[in-house]
Amino acid sequence: MRLDQIKKDGRFRVKALDCDNECIARLMYMGLLPGQEIRLVHEAPLGDPIAIEFNGCQMSLRIADAAFVEVESL
C-alpha cells in the first residue's frame, strides 16, 4: 500500500521509497528509510497535505509525493 492511501491513527512501516522524487529524497536525508515506523497524524480538510510522524518529529507532505512511499500496516 502507498502512503497516500493510509488512514489516520494507524501505525505503518516503510517498505520502499522512490528516491527519484526530490521531496522523498529530502525525507530520506531526514531519516525516513525502509524499516522506519511512521504514523499519519493529520489530514487537511480536503485531504491534501498530510502530516506524518517519524523519529519523534512531524512532517507535512503533499499527497502526490506520498504516493512515492510504499508502506505496510503494523
C-alpha positions in Angstrom: 0.0 0.0 0.0 1.2 3.5 -0.6 1.4 6.3 1.9 -1.2 8.3 0.2 -3.7 5.5 0.8 -3.4 5.1 4.6 -5.9 6.2 7.2 -5.3 8.3 10.3 -4.3 6.7 13.7 -2.6 3.6 12.2 1.0 2.6 12.5 2.9 1.7 9.5 6.4 0.6 8.4 8.1 2.0 5.3 8.9 -0.8 2.8 10.3 1.2 -0.1 10.9 4.8 -1.3 11.3 6.2 -4.7 14.3 8.4 -4.2 14.0 9.9 -7.7 11.3 12.2 -6.2 13.1 15.3 -4.8 10.7 15.6 -1.8 11.1 11.9 -0.9 14.9 12.2 -1.3 14.9 15.0 1.3 12.7 13.0 3.7 15.2 10.1 3.3 18.0 12.5 4.3 16.0 13.3 7.4 15.7 9.7 8.4 12.7 8.3 6.6 14.2 5.0 5.4 12.9 1.5 4.8 12.0 -0.2 8.1 11.1 3.1 9.8 7.8 3.2 11.7 5.5 6.1 10.8 2.1 7.4 11.8 -0.4 9.6 10.0 -1.2 12.3 12.5 -3.2 14.9 10.4 -5.0 15.3 7.2 -6.0 18.7 5.8 -9.8 19.2 5.4 -9.7 18.4 1.7 -7.2 15.5 2.2 -4.0 17.3 1.0 -1.5 17.8 2.5 -1.0 15.1 5.2 1.3 15.2 8.3 3.3 12.1 9.3 5.3 11.4 12.4 8.6 9.5 12.5 11.7 9.8 14.7 9.8 12.0 17.1 9.1 14.7 14.6 6.2 15.6 12.3 6.5 16.4 8.6 3.9 17.6 6.2 3.8 16.4 2.6 1.6 16.5 -0.4 -0.5 13.5 -1.4 1.3 13.5 -4.8 4.6 13.0 -3.0 3.2 10.5 -0.5 2.4 8.2 -3.5 6.1 7.5 -3.8 6.4 5.8 -0.4 5.4 2.2 0.0 4.2 1.1 3.5 2.9 -1.9 5.3 0.5 -1.9 8.3 1.7 -2.9 11.7 
